[in-house]
């Protein structure tokens, strides 16, 4: 049973879709580390927008006396151009020498002064301005003199969007399957799958489990207590709020004693430590649905994301998430950024500005964090990643390679291959890794049909024969707002490419496979047609899609990542055939090294596999280190009042105890610098391997989605080719082979930050 009370407030009613021009950049340039996160350091991004909108920094008084400084206005809950839900939290800084009661604030022509109260900082008024219509509204702060005349005024234009979205991710997917009922939020209230906001309470039991809490009943005998990071001892009772924002189902949880005041933008409580953790779920799905927070596979229920995050809640964190921040429901990371932005904005308007916001999530949850950090800076202040991958575009490259290699091994090979030879070609620790990927995510990411959610009505999904006009669900289709459409086919542009890739190159050079095996593999490996079906020819990345992917940050280069702590954790499952291989951590580290010349803000933690006896306790120990070290790190940055760049503050304030480490199977901890080529204890215990692209000669960072080509040089292989074999090699690679000494085709640093589509 669940004890809850439903509020009458509904997040979102049916409204016309707001459309945005393709690729509109409200800001651009490396300086944009936008606010709405680290209030103490990330001022530049929002200030850049606000500076264009604030008018009249000085103005003459009504009686013609000398000009005075104007009140300064800024939004605290979001950037001013991406307000949603009809209200926004506004700060007004009163000029020195004047008092709060000399300020009058207007939203359009409406006097909203009574919405403002003194903030925690002297000379600052904070107000929640509501009733905003969709579109632009001018907020004006007037400084009045003794006679009531206006001495100066500051203005800020805010742009409001529906709480159902979109804000910057572009047109919504249609059809869209509502799941509020299956998530126990009642029937949808409109076509946007809106639901009434619900509040319930749970408590942590001394039996180590969450249980329903009835505020009207006596306190349970097994109610546990906890001590927050600020040393406050409180009952471990959690307020869980659920509702809908941006068509996703959100969850917000924090410690709260029923019957006592909630935190708000002006006051705090003992239960919330003023830190926010945002949880992201893994997987990769084609969308068209609100989705869920759990999935079932082989009879096992897996929790993908939840706000009922016991370790974080125990320390006093507020925890938030959304079903559209579960990548298994929707792989579009721009939609994920938009949903994070809107959910965090709602949280701030209702409960207050957090000192900082840290991301948390693994696999597809780590992808969202990296993508948000690079492309939408300011939403997150630190990244706690698990089982990391860089971006979906990069994952799609190696996953689809596995599908092609498996297809060759299954139906194309005319000569015998041992499992060890197959493994050597893929680079992974086990052939089962690529074999499993080929029938799982490798297919999902490229296939326009099989990627679709089973929740879609029968006959809705694309089929090349029976339903060619159906909805398409491959990765590129999910990103159609970003990548655009091919003008000839009207199908989403696709950056996927394998022209010139020499599959099994390292295996050939090492003697693991023969020249004939190498030649036949590359002769028959093929590619994917526009629908994701294997074809004889290799697939060619669309040049425009490649350009957009790089410019908008869909490929992880590392831009902006130096300005935040990153602590990555994982269990070592490489030899078990798990797709979450350890090398992804080193791939991301290589990107940081390539761009910044160091990885000072990147910490790697690794534990033994889940099959190890006592693995759960070891994993808990590692994750405790992750949360505590991140907390110390971000708190230290928050206390740093110097004018240095945020990247400098991140490096300077790194805790001495935040070090690369691994845990032995016996639970003992080893601290040593981690690198792909290390010969230390950790790499001996948990050896990193390659993947199909690095096994084909690509550098560790693997930033090139499509390689530049160079002529074939038979002398470069280090093994002898006969004359017929040489002729065959030149025929296979008639256009040339990958030249990884050069940047990829269209490869560039992202330049479109906070892009709208």
C-alpha positions, 0 to 999 in steps of 0.5 A: 500500500502507498500513503499519499496525498494528491495535490490539485496542481497539474503540470501541464495542459494540452497546448499547441506545440511550440516550434523552434528554428533549426540550430538557434544558438542563444549563446556560443563560445567557450566562455559559456559555463552557464549558471543555474548550478554552481551559484558561486562560480558559474556566472558567465553563461547566464550573465552573457545572456542577461547583459544583452537584456538588461537595459539602463544600467544608469538613468537620470532621476525624475528631477534631473539629478545625477544618474544612479546605478540601476537594480540588477536583475537575473533569473536564479532557476534557469537561464532567462530564455528557457523559463518554463511552467509560467513562473521563474525565480528572480534575483534583484540586487539593490544598488548600494546606499538604497533600501529594499523598500525602494524597489518595485518589480513589474512583470509586464504591466503587473506589479509583482513586488509582493512576491519578493523577500530578502534573500540570504545575501544582504542587498538582494531580493528574491521572488518567484514571479508567476503568471507568465504567458508563453513567449517573452515578458519584460521584468522591470525593477524600478528604484524609487526616490524619496518622492516616489519618482523612478531614479533608475530601472533595470529590465530583463526579458524572460521567455516562457515555454509550456511545462509540457515542452518543448523548450530547446530540444525541438518538435516532440515525437508523435505518437507518444504512449502515456505510462502514467497509469502503469507508473501508478499516477492515474490516467493521463489528463491530456494528450501530453500525458500529464498527471496530477502531482502526488506526494507520498512518504517513505521511511528507511527501516532499521531492517535496511529497506524503504517502507511506506510511512503514514504521517497520521499514524504513530512512528514505526518502531523500526524507523531509522535515523540518519545524520546528514553531511551537515551533522544534523541528526534527523528521522530517516523519513523521505518525502517523495514527489511525483508528477509530469514535466516535459511529458516525462514523469519526474521524481523528487525526494529529500528528508522531511518530517511531515507536518513541518515546513518544507524548504523554499527559496528563502529558508532551509530545513534540517533534512536538506543539506542544500545539495542536489543529486540528479540521477540518470538511467542507462540503456538506449531506446527509440522513444515515443513513450514516457517510459518507466524507471524499471525494466524486466529482462530474463525475469529479473527486474532492473531499476534504471533510475530512482529518486529513492537513492538511499546513500544520497538521501542519508547524507541529506541530499535532495535527489531528482530524476525523470523517466525521460532521463532514462536512456532506455526510454529515449536515447536523445541526449538533447531531450535529456538535457531539456528534461533535466533543465526543466525538472531542475528549474521546477525544483529550484523554484519550489525548494530553493537554489542548491549550492551545487548539482551533481549527476549520477548514473551509469552506462546510458546514464553516464552518456547523458552526463557527459553530453549535458556537461559538454553541450549544456554547461551549467546544468551539472557541476560534477559528474559521478559516472558508473560504467562510463560511455562517452556519447551515443554516436560513439557507442553506436559506432563500435556497437554496430561494428560488432553486428557486422563482424558477427554477421560475417562470422555467422553467415559470411565466413568461408574459413574456420575462426576460433573464438580467440581469433574472433575475440582478437578481431573485436579487441574485447576481453571476450568474443561474447562481448561483441557477440552479445552486442550484435543482437542487442544494442548493436541492432537497436542503434541502427535498425529503424524497426527493432529499435521501437518500443513494444509499447507502440500500438501494433502497426505503428512502427516502421517496416520496410515492406509492410509499413514503410510510412511507420515511425522510425526508431533508430538512433539517428531517427531519434536525433532527427531534430538535431541531425536534420533530414536527407533532402532526397529521402526525408530520412534522418541524416546519419553520421555512421561510417565504416569506410576505410576501417581495417577490421582486425588490423591489430590481430593481423599484425600480431599474427593472431589471424592470417592474411586471408582471414583479414582480407575476407573479413574486410571484403565481406563485412559490409555495412548498413542500409538506411533502414539498418539492414546489412548490405554488401557495401560499407555505410557512408556517414552523411557529411552534414550529419557529421558536421552537426554532430561535432558542432553541437557536442554529440561527439565527446571531445571534452570541451567544458569538462575541465570545469567540473570534477569527474569521479568514474566508478565501475565493476570489472566485468570485461571477461564476463562478456559485459559490454561495459568494458573498462577501456571506456574510462581510458577513452574518456581520459584520453579525450581530456589529455588530447584537449587539455594536456592533463586529466587532473579532474578525472578520478577512476575507481574500479571494483571486482565483478559482481560474481566475486564473493563479497562484491556487494560490500566492496561495491558499496565501499567504492560508491561511498568513496565516490559520493564523499570525495565528490562532496568534499571537492564541490564544497571546496570549490564552493568556498573558493571566492577567488576570481580564477577560472572554474577549471583552475578552481577544480584543479586547486580544490581537488581533495588529497584523498580523491585518487585513482584506486581499485579494490582487490577481490578481498576488499582491500584498496589499492591507490595508484595512478591509472592508465591504459598501459599501466603495469601496476596492481590494478591493471594486473587485476583488471586488464583493459582491452581494445574494441573493434575500432581501436583493434582496427588501428584507431587511437584510444580517444576514438573521436573520429566517427569517419576517418580520413583516408590514405592510400594502401601501403602493403609494407605497413602491415609487417606481414608478407602479402603475396601478389594476389593478396596485394591485389585483393587488398587494393581492391577491398580498399580502393578508396584508401584506408583510415589515416588516424594520424589526421582528424576525422572528417568534419571533426571539430570542437563543439561551438554551439552551446545551449543550441535550440533545434 
